[in-house]
Amino acid sequence: MKRFSMLLLVALVGALLVMGCGKSGQFPQAPVINETVHFDLGKYNLRPEATRTLDYKIAYLKHFPGHIIFVVGNADYRSNDEFNLILAAHRAAEVQRYLVNNGINPKRIFLMSEGKRNPVSPGTSDSATFENRRAEFFIIATGSLQ
């Protein structure tokens, strides 16, 4: 319950702060900033479209050096809880690795793993499970962390 409350708080604060972002034209609008990236079944390597999405987040984070990012790894319903928590943690860590390798200070990145506990798409269809194999992002304004 404590983890869910924290995630909810992060989501609400992040949504409020990011809604007004994106006015300079030097980075994408808020929907792209908070866009999720998806993963293949049982994998945590980044897909080509994921790196394009992350490149937008990198541009945004470089433009706003005082913002931090929460990366929440998720999995679909398959496998047991322990495996899915580990897989989701690897997914979040892979996103962090990409951000850090492209110039984002690791102190600005916070990771969480939800495993299969927070599906966005119910059901067991291919499209539903694909939507649930994801990393979500919450970008929050703070003081300067350069």
Beta strands, then each sheet from edge to edge (+ up, - down):
strand 1: 37-38
strand 2: 67-74
strand 3: 109-115
strand 4: 134-141
sheet 1: 1+ 4- 2+ 3+
end
